[in-house]
Amino acid sequence: MYLEIERRFLVDKTKFIFPDRKKTIKQTYLMVDNSQVLRVRKIEEDFFLTYKYKKSNINRLEFEYPISVDDGNKLISLSKYFIIEKDRYYHQFENQIWEIDVFHGKNDGLIIAEIELENENQDIGIPDWIDREISNEDKYLNFNLSINPYILW
């Protein structure tokens, strides 16, 4: 079991300089409700099946397992939700790693930064390219973006 504690922010794209290091991600959801999701994700050429259970807006239990390419492709094809496509960049700021997701496809134009924390009350430095916090805005959660994409807002 893994406890995921993260805060999420919108990025001001006029101030952010994209680093060289990135990963291409494609993901969709097989099951979604108010407290849990079952996700299939492709990162570069590797596939993962992930179950997440929401404890709070920034605190989730996460279980993730590698799966075969054939299983991953089949599971993606079975989803009734939109596919999330994004590039994930990594940026170090004040000894912490930020993950910056640049969305494509149905969520084109959206850029979200996430930072994983040791605990919910951990202090973090906020880079100047952060626009505002969205940790408590469910519409920005990836599973909601697969149901109601950004371009439809």
Contacts in CASP RR format, 6 or more apart in sequence:
PFRMAT RR
TARGET T0000
AUTHOR 0000-0000-0000
METHOD contacts of the structure
MODEL  1
MYLEIERRFLVDKTKFIFPDRKKTIKQTYLMVDNSQVLRVRKIEEDFFLT
YKYKKSNINRLEFEYPISVDDGNKLISLSKYFIIEKDRYYHQFENQIWEI
DVFHGKNDGLIIAEIELENENQDIGIPDWIDREISNEDKYLNFNLSINPY
ILW
1 61 0 8 1.000
1 62 0 8 1.000
1 63 0 8 1.000
2 61 0 8 1.000
2 62 0 8 1.000
2 63 0 8 1.000
2 64 0 8 1.000
3 59 0 8 1.000
3 60 0 8 1.000
3 61 0 8 1.000
3 62 0 8 1.000
4 52 0 8 1.000
4 59 0 8 1.000
4 60 0 8 1.000
4 61 0 8 1.000
4 62 0 8 1.000
4 116 0 8 1.000
5 58 0 8 1.000
5 59 0 8 1.000
5 60 0 8 1.000
5 116 0 8 1.000
5 117 0 8 1.000
5 118 0 8 1.000
5 119 0 8 1.000
5 120 0 8 1.000
5 122 0 8 1.000
6 58 0 8 1.000
6 114 0 8 1.000
6 115 0 8 1.000
6 116 0 8 1.000
6 117 0 8 1.000
6 135 0 8 1.000
7 58 0 8 1.000
7 114 0 8 1.000
7 115 0 8 1.000
7 117 0 8 1.000
7 124 0 8 1.000
7 133 0 8 1.000
7 135 0 8 1.000
8 112 0 8 1.000
8 113 0 8 1.000
8 114 0 8 1.000
8 133 0 8 1.000
8 134 0 8 1.000
8 135 0 8 1.000
8 140 0 8 1.000
9 112 0 8 1.000
9 113 0 8 1.000
9 114 0 8 1.000
9 115 0 8 1.000
9 126 0 8 1.000
9 130 0 8 1.000
9 131 0 8 1.000
9 132 0 8 1.000
9 133 0 8 1.000
9 134 0 8 1.000
9 135 0 8 1.000
10 111 0 8 1.000
10 112 0 8 1.000
10 113 0 8 1.000
10 130 0 8 1.000
10 131 0 8 1.000
10 132 0 8 1.000
10 134 0 8 1.000
10 140 0 8 1.000
11 100 0 8 1.000
11 111 0 8 1.000
11 112 0 8 1.000
11 113 0 8 1.000
11 129 0 8 1.000
11 130 0 8 1.000
11 131 0 8 1.000
12 129 0 8 1.000
12 130 0 8 1.000
12 131 0 8 1.000
13 109 0 8 1.000
13 111 0 8 1.000
15 128 0 8 1.000
15 129 0 8 1.000
16 100 0 8 1.000
16 111 0 8 1.000
16 129 0 8 1.000
17 129 0 8 1.000
18 89 0 8 1.000
18 100 0 8 1.000
18 102 0 8 1.000
19 89 0 8 1.000
19 90 0 8 1.000
19 91 0 8 1.000
21 89 0 8 1.000
21 90 0 8 1.000
22 87 0 8 1.000
22 88 0 8 1.000
22 89 0 8 1.000
22 90 0 8 1.000
23 43 0 8 1.000
23 44 0 8 1.000
23 87 0 8 1.000
23 88 0 8 1.000
24 43 0 8 1.000
24 44 0 8 1.000
24 86 0 8 1.000
24 87 0 8 1.000
24 88 0 8 1.000
25 41 0 8 1.000
25 42 0 8 1.000
25 43 0 8 1.000
25 84 0 8 1.000
25 85 0 8 1.000
25 86 0 8 1.000
25 87 0 8 1.000
25 88 0 8 1.000
25 101 0 8 1.000
26 41 0 8 1.000
26 42 0 8 1.000
26 76 0 8 1.000
26 83 0 8 1.000
26 84 0 8 1.000
26 85 0 8 1.000
27 39 0 8 1.000
27 40 0 8 1.000
27 41 0 8 1.000
27 42 0 8 1.000
27 83 0 8 1.000
27 84 0 8 1.000
27 142 0 8 1.000
27 146 0 8 1.000
28 39 0 8 1.000
28 40 0 8 1.000
28 76 0 8 1.000
28 79 0 8 1.000
28 81 0 8 1.000
28 82 0 8 1.000
28 83 0 8 1.000
28 84 0 8 1.000
28 146 0 8 1.000
29 37 0 8 1.000
29 38 0 8 1.000
29 39 0 8 1.000
29 40 0 8 1.000
29 79 0 8 1.000
29 81 0 8 1.000
29 143 0 8 1.000
29 146 0 8 1.000
30 38 0 8 1.000
30 39 0 8 1.000
30 40 0 8 1.000
30 75 0 8 1.000
30 78 0 8 1.000
30 79 0 8 1.000
31 37 0 8 1.000
31 38 0 8 1.000
32 38 0 8 1.000
32 81 0 8 1.000
32 143 0 8 1.000
32 146 0 8 1.000
32 147 0 8 1.000
34 54 0 8 1.000
35 53 0 8 1.000
35 54 0 8 1.000
36 51 0 8 1.000
36 52 0 8 1.000
36 53 0 8 1.000
36 54 0 8 1.000
37 50 0 8 1.000
37 51 0 8 1.000
37 52 0 8 1.000
37 143 0 8 1.000
38 49 0 8 1.000
38 50 0 8 1.000
38 51 0 8 1.000
39 49 0 8 1.000
39 50 0 8 1.000
39 51 0 8 1.000
39 52 0 8 1.000
39 142 0 8 1.000
39 143 0 8 1.000
40 47 0 8 1.000
40 48 0 8 1.000
40 49 0 8 1.000
40 50 0 8 1.000
40 67 0 8 1.000
40 72 0 8 1.000
40 75 0 8 1.000
40 76 0 8 1.000
40 79 0 8 1.000
41 47 0 8 1.000
41 48 0 8 1.000
41 50 0 8 1.000
42 48 0 8 1.000
42 72 0 8 1.000
42 76 0 8 1.000
45 69 0 8 1.000
46 66 0 8 1.000
47 66 0 8 1.000
47 67 0 8 1.000
47 68 0 8 1.000
47 69 0 8 1.000
47 71 0 8 1.000
47 72 0 8 1.000
47 73 0 8 1.000
48 64 0 8 1.000
48 65 0 8 1.000
48 66 0 8 1.000
48 67 0 8 1.000
49 64 0 8 1.000
49 65 0 8 1.000
49 67 0 8 1.000
49 71 0 8 1.000
49 72 0 8 1.000
49 75 0 8 1.000
50 62 0 8 1.000
50 63 0 8 1.000
50 64 0 8 1.000
50 65 0 8 1.000
51 62 0 8 1.000
51 63 0 8 1.000
51 64 0 8 1.000
52 60 0 8 1.000
52 61 0 8 1.000
52 62 0 8 1.000
52 63 0 8 1.000
53 60 0 8 1.000
53 61 0 8 1.000
53 62 0 8 1.000
54 60 0 8 1.000
55 61 0 8 1.000
56 120 0 8 1.000
57 135 0 8 1.000
57 136 0 8 1.000
57 138 0 8 1.000
58 117 0 8 1.000
58 120 0 8 1.000
58 135 0 8 1.000
59 120 0 8 1.000
67 75 0 8 1.000
76 83 0 8 1.000
79 146 0 8 1.000
81 143 0 8 1.000
81 146 0 8 1.000
81 147 0 8 1.000
82 106 0 8 1.000
82 145 0 8 1.000
82 146 0 8 1.000
82 147 0 8 1.000
82 149 0 8 1.000
83 106 0 8 1.000
83 146 0 8 1.000
84 103 0 8 1.000
84 107 0 8 1.000
84 142 0 8 1.000
84 145 0 8 1.000
84 146 0 8 1.000
85 103 0 8 1.000
85 104 0 8 1.000
85 105 0 8 1.000
85 107 0 8 1.000
86 101 0 8 1.000
86 102 0 8 1.000
86 103 0 8 1.000
86 104 0 8 1.000
86 107 0 8 1.000
87 101 0 8 1.000
87 102 0 8 1.000
87 104 0 8 1.000
88 99 0 8 1.000
88 100 0 8 1.000
88 101 0 8 1.000
88 102 0 8 1.000
89 99 0 8 1.000
89 100 0 8 1.000
89 101 0 8 1.000
89 102 0 8 1.000
90 97 0 8 1.000
90 98 0 8 1.000
90 99 0 8 1.000
90 100 0 8 1.000
91 97 0 8 1.000
91 98 0 8 1.000
91 100 0 8 1.000
91 113 0 8 1.000
91 127 0 8 1.000
92 98 0 8 1.000
93 125 0 8 1.000
93 127 0 8 1.000
94 124 0 8 1.000
94 125 0 8 1.000
96 115 0 8 1.000
96 124 0 8 1.000
96 125 0 8 1.000
97 115 0 8 1.000
97 116 0 8 1.000
98 113 0 8 1.000
98 114 0 8 1.000
98 115 0 8 1.000
98 127 0 8 1.000
99 113 0 8 1.000
99 114 0 8 1.000
99 115 0 8 1.000
99 116 0 8 1.000
100 111 0 8 1.000
100 112 0 8 1.000
100 113 0 8 1.000
100 114 0 8 1.000
101 111 0 8 1.000
101 112 0 8 1.000
101 113 0 8 1.000
101 114 0 8 1.000
102 109 0 8 1.000
102 111 0 8 1.000
103 109 0 8 1.000
103 110 0 8 1.000
103 111 0 8 1.000
103 112 0 8 1.000
103 145 0 8 1.000
103 150 0 8 1.000
105 149 0 8 1.000
105 151 0 8 1.000
106 145 0 8 1.000
106 149 0 8 1.000
106 150 0 8 1.000
106 151 0 8 1.000
106 152 0 8 1.000
107 145 0 8 1.000
107 149 0 8 1.000
107 150 0 8 1.000
107 151 0 8 1.000
108 150 0 8 1.000
108 151 0 8 1.000
109 150 0 8 1.000
110 140 0 8 1.000
110 145 0 8 1.000
110 150 0 8 1.000
112 134 0 8 1.000
112 140 0 8 1.000
113 127 0 8 1.000
113 129 0 8 1.000
113 130 0 8 1.000
115 124 0 8 1.000
117 124 0 8 1.000
134 140 0 8 1.000
138 144 0 8 1.000
139 145 0 8 1.000
139 148 0 8 1.000
139 153 0 8 1.000
END
